[in-house]
Amino acid sequence: MQHRLLPPLVLLFACSEPGAGWRSDLYPDDWTPGFAVGDAALHDVSYAGYHNGPEVPDGVPGPVVSVLDHGADPTGASDSTDAIQAAIDAVAPTGGEVYLPAGSYRVDDVLLVTAPGTLIRGDGAGATFLWFTRTAGMSDAGHLTFRGAVVDGAEDVLLLDGESHDHTVEVADTDLEPGDDVALGWVVTDDWVADHGMDGTWAIANGQWRPFFRREVVDVDRSGDTVLVTLDVPHRYPALVRDGASLRAQTGYLTEVGVEGLSISTVGDWDAAWSLERTHAVLFDRVADGWMRDVVSYESPNSSDGRGKHLLSGGVKVLKSKRVTIAETDLANAQNRGEGGNGYLYEIGESSEILTRDAVARRGRHNFIQNWDFGTSGCVWLRTHSEGGRAYFASWDPIGQLGFSEFHHSLAMANLIDASTVDDGWQAANRHDYSSGAGITATGSTFWNLGGTGKLHSWQHDLGYVIGTSDTLDVETGLGFFDPFSRRPDGTAPEDWVEGEGIAELLVPQSLYEDQLLRRR
């Protein structure tokens, strides 16, 4: 077992001296990126979030356009879809703020933002209420959607393997320049699948190139016989020439967009909710440098019964995006918590460096989740609180079973759950053929300073890390565990690295992300 206990004298000191603490073997006081103990090394995940940091702006340049000036009804008695969309369209040419003064706004259709520099802002989550009523056609859709139109351009094939933790790749020649958006990816080859023991499981992407890391070019050195390209964020996994690793230029991300200061609801008819699949209150689709802040869910007047629900199914989803911050939010009470991708309150898919901080998730299916396909890496969940996660077989199921926050699909890489509270469960496991061949869902990811009364399962490819847990959290990393229904530890040897069980409150630093960010800046 890759298990590092603290030396007895350190433990005695840590437990007997008020305020004393302990450090992980993998994170000494003089830690620098790339520091390793044998094969074990923590990634520098301080790049997560809007512009690679935790702070989001107080506003955006451009005019402030009130939705009232376009005829929105702040009483909720009539539909405000056209009025709010007109205000969104009014700021599109220059960017600006779409302002929803205190009130209750009914939206019977959907809202779409496609112009950069657009901020939708209310007067605060306790003052501005935005509620959606549409159910028809809402499967795989967002009620409020921010959408870019990313197009892949020229491809530059790597000459040498891109090493994990490194920022650079070497190519023969390139037209790339600093500031360009790129994706670093490779083909999901038979050899690569076999390396992970996923033959017959990872089938949906076999033979296809996938963008594993979404990056920006910061330097192009043409002084030698080849070209050295430096990227803004380090690689989270080896990019092998064997697998056709390459850079692809990208254009079309939607930038500098956000929503803040309001309560939101999509709740509707109970049966209608269960007839849909994967609806989302807010969707960030192909966004770079966006945010959602001070947004909470609530039970709107459109609620069909007394169940106290807030959302048809999903809360916020971040898809094929990078550098997005979700902060100071509380999403809860999904109607549809059934199979097929429902009840995901905070969902990330195929995205890089997403920061979810100071966020509460209550009574979803999988409250915090990475989902679907390869390409989620460097994401951070900081000071999150998950409770009441429950998975139901169907709308009539009165009992259900524990629903974990989790890595859900296809090898999410080098992510961090940090200084968080788990009162239901968090999981990184081998899900085998569940969810169309999810297989091993995580590698190199870290659970740091976790408390709560729930369960933590860490069964990752190669090494994962569990560093600092409370004595009330049920931690399972053992590979001897066998579940005939899930078989989730299978094929995940060696056992993940574990330190500091039961003494999370003495871990130094309490937040890995924030400490790494201070060191980097």
Backbone hydrogen bonds, N-H to C=O, Kabsch-Sander energy under -0.5 kcal/mol:
donor,donor_aa,acceptor,acceptor_aa,energy
2,Q,495,E,-0.5
3,H,1,M,-2.0
4,R,498,V,-2.1
5,L,3,H,-0.7
11,L,7,P,-2.5
12,L,8,P,-2.6
13,F,9,L,-2.3
14,A,10,V,-3.0
15,C,11,L,-2.3
16,S,12,L,-1.3
17,E,13,F,-2.0
20,A,17,E,-2.2
22,W,506,L,-2.1
27,Y,24,S,-1.5
31,W,28,P,-1.9
34,G,42,L,-0.6
35,F,32,T,-2.1
37,V,40,A,-2.6
38,G,36,A,-0.5
40,A,37,V,-1.9
45,V,43,H,-1.0
48,A,45,V,-1.3
49,G,353,E,-2.1
52,N,49,G,-2.3
53,G,50,Y,-1.0
65,V,63,P,-0.6
65,V,97,E,-3.3
66,S,64,V,-0.6
67,V,99,Y,-2.6
69,D,66,S,-0.8
70,H,67,V,-1.0
71,G,68,L,-1.7
72,A,67,V,-2.1
76,G,73,D,-1.1
80,S,106,R,-3.5
84,I,80,S,-2.6
85,Q,81,T,-2.7
86,A,82,D,-2.2
87,A,83,A,-1.8
88,I,84,I,-2.2
89,D,85,Q,-2.6
90,A,86,A,-1.8
91,V,87,A,-1.3
92,A,88,I,-0.6
94,T,91,V,-0.8
95,G,91,V,-3.2
96,G,117,G,-2.2
97,E,63,P,-2.6
98,V,119,L,-3.5
99,Y,65,V,-2.5
99,Y,97,E,-0.8
100,L,121,R,-3.0
103,G,127,A,-1.7
104,S,74,P,-3.2
105,Y,129,F,-3.4
106,R,78,S,-0.6
106,R,104,S,-0.6
107,V,131,W,-3.0
111,L,143,H,-3.0
113,V,145,T,-3.0
117,G,255,T,-2.1
118,T,115,A,-0.6
119,L,96,G,-2.2
119,L,117,G,-0.5
120,I,258,G,-2.6
121,R,98,V,-2.7
121,R,119,L,-0.6
122,G,260,E,-2.3
123,D,100,L,-0.6
124,G,261,G,-2.6
127,A,124,G,-2.1
128,T,124,G,-2.6
129,F,103,G,-2.9
129,F,127,A,-0.5
130,L,263,S,-3.0
131,W,105,Y,-2.8
131,W,129,F,-0.5
132,F,265,S,-2.9
133,T,107,V,-2.1
134,R,107,V,-0.5
138,M,135,T,-1.9
140,D,277,E,-2.0
141,A,138,M,-1.2
141,A,278,R,-0.6
143,H,280,H,-2.6
144,L,281,A,-1.8
145,T,111,L,-2.5
145,T,143,H,-0.5
146,F,283,L,-3.1
147,R,113,V,-2.7
147,R,145,T,-0.6
148,G,285,D,-2.7
149,A,252,G,-2.5
151,V,251,T,-2.8
153,G,249,A,-3.5
156,D,247,L,-2.8
157,V,155,E,-0.5
158,L,245,A,-2.4
159,L,170,E,-3.1
160,L,170,E,-0.7
162,G,239,A,-2.8
163,E,161,D,-0.6
165,H,235,H,-2.5
166,D,163,E,-1.9
169,V,229,V,-2.1
171,V,227,V,-2.7
172,A,157,V,-0.6
179,G,217,V,-3.4
180,D,177,E,-2.1
181,D,250,Q,-0.6
182,V,215,R,-2.5
183,A,248,R,-2.1
184,L,213,F,-2.8
185,G,183,A,-0.6
185,G,246,S,-2.3
186,W,210,R,-1.4
187,V,243,D,-2.9
188,V,208,Q,-2.5
189,T,187,V,-2.0
193,V,189,T,-2.4
194,A,190,D,-2.5
195,D,191,D,-2.2
196,H,192,W,-0.8
196,H,193,V,-1.0
197,G,194,A,-1.6
198,M,193,V,-2.2
201,T,198,M,-2.3
202,W,198,M,-2.0
203,A,201,T,-2.0
206,N,203,A,-0.8
207,G,188,V,-2.8
208,Q,205,A,-2.3
210,R,186,W,-2.5
212,F,184,L,-0.6
212,F,210,R,-1.2
213,F,184,L,-2.2
215,R,182,V,-2.9
215,R,213,F,-0.6
217,V,180,D,-2.8
218,V,230,T,-2.9
219,D,230,T,-1.4
221,D,228,L,-2.9
222,R,220,V,-0.7
224,G,226,T,-0.7
227,V,171,V,-3.1
228,L,221,D,-2.3
229,V,169,V,-2.9
229,V,227,V,-0.6
230,T,219,D,-2.8
230,T,228,L,-0.5
231,L,167,H,-2.8
232,D,216,E,-2.1
235,H,166,D,-3.2
239,A,162,G,-2.6
240,L,238,P,-0.7
243,D,240,L,-1.1
244,G,241,V,-2.2
245,A,240,L,-1.6
246,S,185,G,-2.4
247,L,156,D,-2.7
248,R,183,A,-2.3
249,A,154,A,-2.4
250,Q,181,D,-2.7
251,T,151,V,-1.8
254,L,286,R,-2.3
255,T,253,Y,-0.5
256,E,288,A,-0.9
256,E,289,D,-1.1
257,V,289,D,-0.7
258,G,118,T,-1.9
259,V,291,W,-1.5
260,E,120,I,-2.3
261,G,293,R,-1.4
262,L,294,D,-1.6
263,S,128,T,-3.0
264,I,296,V,-2.8
265,S,130,L,-1.7
266,T,310,H,-1.8
267,V,310,H,-1.5
273,A,269,D,-2.3
274,W,270,W,-1.6
275,S,271,D,-0.7
275,S,272,A,-0.9
276,L,272,A,-0.6
276,L,273,A,-0.9
280,H,141,A,-2.0
281,A,314,G,-0.8
281,A,315,G,-1.1
282,V,315,G,-2.3
283,L,144,L,-2.5
284,F,317,K,-3.0
285,D,146,F,-3.1
285,D,283,L,-0.7
286,R,284,F,-0.6
286,R,319,L,-2.8
288,A,254,L,-2.4
289,D,322,K,-1.5
290,G,323,R,-0.8
291,W,257,V,-1.7
292,M,325,T,-2.1
293,R,259,V,-2.0
294,D,327,A,-1.4
295,V,328,E,-0.5
296,V,262,L,-1.5
297,S,330,D,-2.4
298,Y,264,I,-1.3
300,S,298,Y,-0.8
303,S,300,S,-1.8
304,S,268,G,-1.0
310,H,333,N,-2.9
311,L,333,N,-1.8
314,G,279,T,-2.0
315,G,344,Y,-1.7
316,V,345,L,-2.5
317,K,282,V,-2.3
318,V,347,E,-2.6
319,L,284,F,-3.2
319,L,317,K,-0.5
320,K,349,G,-2.4
322,K,287,V,-2.4
323,R,352,S,-1.5
325,T,290,G,-2.1
326,I,355,L,-3.2
327,A,292,M,-3.0
327,A,325,T,-0.5
328,E,357,R,-1.4
329,T,358,D,-0.9
330,D,295,V,-1.6
331,L,360,V,-2.3
333,N,362,R,-1.9
334,A,363,R,-1.5
335,Q,311,L,-2.8
336,N,312,L,-2.7
337,R,335,Q,-0.8
342,N,338,G,-1.0
345,L,343,G,-0.9
345,L,366,H,-0.7
346,Y,367,N,-2.0
347,E,316,V,-2.7
348,I,369,I,-2.2
349,G,318,V,-2.7
352,S,321,S,-2.1
353,E,377,S,-2.2
355,L,324,V,-2.7
356,T,354,I,-0.5
356,T,380,V,-3.0
357,R,326,I,-2.7
357,R,355,L,-0.6
358,D,382,L,-2.1
359,A,383,R,-0.6
360,V,329,T,-2.3
361,A,385,H,-2.8
362,R,331,L,-1.9
363,R,387,E,-2.2
365,R,343,G,-3.0
366,H,343,G,-0.8
367,N,365,R,-0.5
369,I,346,Y,-2.6
370,Q,406,E,-2.1
371,N,348,I,-2.9
377,S,351,S,-1.7
377,S,375,G,-0.6
378,G,413,M,-1.6
380,V,354,I,-2.6
381,W,416,L,-2.6
382,L,356,T,-2.8
382,L,380,V,-0.6
383,R,418,D,-2.4
385,H,359,A,-2.0
386,S,421,T,-2.1
387,E,361,A,-2.1
390,R,364,G,-2.8
391,A,401,Q,-3.3
392,Y,337,R,-2.3
397,D,394,A,-1.6
401,Q,391,A,-2.1
403,G,389,G,-2.0
404,F,402,L,-0.6
405,S,425,G,-3.2
406,E,368,F,-1.8
407,F,427,Q,-2.1
408,H,370,Q,-2.1
408,H,406,E,-0.6
410,S,438,A,-1.9
411,L,440,I,-2.4
412,A,441,T,-3.4
413,M,376,T,-2.4
414,A,443,T,-2.5
416,L,379,C,-2.6
417,I,446,T,-2.7
418,D,381,W,-3.1
418,D,416,L,-0.5
419,A,448,W,-2.4
420,S,449,N,-0.5
421,T,384,T,-2.9
422,V,451,G,-3.1
423,D,386,S,-2.8
423,D,421,T,-0.6
426,W,455,K,-2.1
427,Q,405,S,-1.6
428,A,457,H,-2.1
430,N,488,R,-2.3
431,R,429,A,-0.8
431,R,439,G,-2.8
434,Y,431,R,-2.3
436,S,433,D,-0.6
437,G,433,D,-1.0
438,A,434,Y,-2.9
439,G,432,H,-2.7
441,T,429,A,-2.5
443,T,412,A,-2.0
444,G,461,H,-0.7
444,G,463,L,-1.5
446,T,415,N,-2.7
447,F,465,Y,-3.1
448,W,417,I,-3.0
448,W,446,T,-0.6
449,N,467,I,-2.4
450,L,468,G,-2.4
451,G,420,S,-2.5
454,G,422,V,-2.6
455,K,424,D,-2.0
456,L,474,D,-3.2
457,H,426,W,-2.3
458,S,476,E,-2.1
459,W,428,A,-3.8
461,H,442,A,-2.5
462,D,493,A,-0.6
465,Y,445,S,-2.4
466,V,497,W,-2.9
467,I,447,F,-3.1
468,G,466,V,-0.5
468,G,499,E,-2.7
469,T,500,G,-1.8
470,S,450,L,-2.0
471,D,502,G,-0.5
473,L,470,S,-1.3
474,D,454,G,-2.7
475,V,473,L,-0.8
476,E,456,L,-3.0
481,F,478,G,-0.8
487,R,483,D,-2.3
490,D,487,R,-1.4
492,T,489,P,-1.5
497,W,464,G,-2.3
498,V,2,Q,-1.3
499,E,466,V,-2.3
502,G,469,T,-1.2
503,I,500,G,-1.5
504,A,469,T,-1.1
506,L,503,I,-1.5
507,L,504,A,-1.8
508,V,22,W,-2.6
515,D,511,S,-1.5
516,Q,512,L,-2.6
517,L,513,Y,-2.3
518,L,514,E,-1.9
519,R,515,D,-2.0
520,R,516,Q,-2.4
521,R,517,L,-1.9
